[in-house]
Amino acid sequence: MHRQPLLTMLDVYARATPEEAPVAARIRRLVESHSDCFDRDCRPGHVTGSAWVLSADRRRCLLLHHRKLDRWVQPGGHADGDPDVLGVAIKEATEESGLEGLTPLGSASPPFDLDVHLIPARHAATGELIEDAHEHHDVRFLLVAPTDAPPVVCAESNDVRWCTPGEVASLTQEESVLRLLRKSSPYLTG
């Protein structure tokens, strides 16, 4: 079953972080009940993969200003049918930052964080529905860059940059991003 590796990850995560077991159970319900959970047209939502990327010197985190959402977030995106969520997270972070050679920091399993969030409906200027509201069941991994090379802005973003923890907190009040920052504090230096 192509969903079993993710279900196993969710179980390991729930055991390791019992206070976050409810979000793991919520993602598990989606995965178990939708064989197409890795496809972006799955509703009520679908699995996505994202990355909390630390610089090689471990002093900064990577944030991008998402064009469609108009907010600062970590890199990540749709699985587009790929059940390897770690691979999805690495691919999306590479595409969205131009940084090559990103690798997991520590164990790749369990994931670093889980989050379920609503993506609002998008409408054309004429009022026509482009995309309905849906959920992203986001599986997040802690990655480290091999160098402190500057990231490159991609078409999906307005900006991408390395940020100190203080800069992250000044750019966003998104609780899920701030949670990633808090969780990564043991891995940050300086």
Number of C-alpha atoms within 10 A of each C-alpha: 5 11 18 12 13 22 18 14 17 24 17 17 20 18 13 12 13 11 9 15 17 11 17 25 15 14 24 19 12 19 21 13 9 16 13 19 26 25 19 18 14 16 16 14 24 26 28 29 28 29 33 25 26 26 22 16 14 18 17 22 25 24 27 25 21 20 14 10 13 11 16 22 23 22 27 25 21 21 24 16 14 17 21 15 24 26 15 24 29 26 20 21 25 20 18 24 21 16 18 16 12 22 16 20 15 12 10 14 15 21 20 21 22 22 18 19 12 12 14 12 11 15 12 9 7 6 8 9 12 10 13 13 14 18 18 21 26 23 27 25 30 26 26 23 22 15 13 16 13 13 19 15 17 16 10 14 20 15 18 23 16 20 19 19 17 10 13 20 14 10 14 16 12 12 9 17 19 16 11 20 19 11 14 18 12 8 12 17 9 7
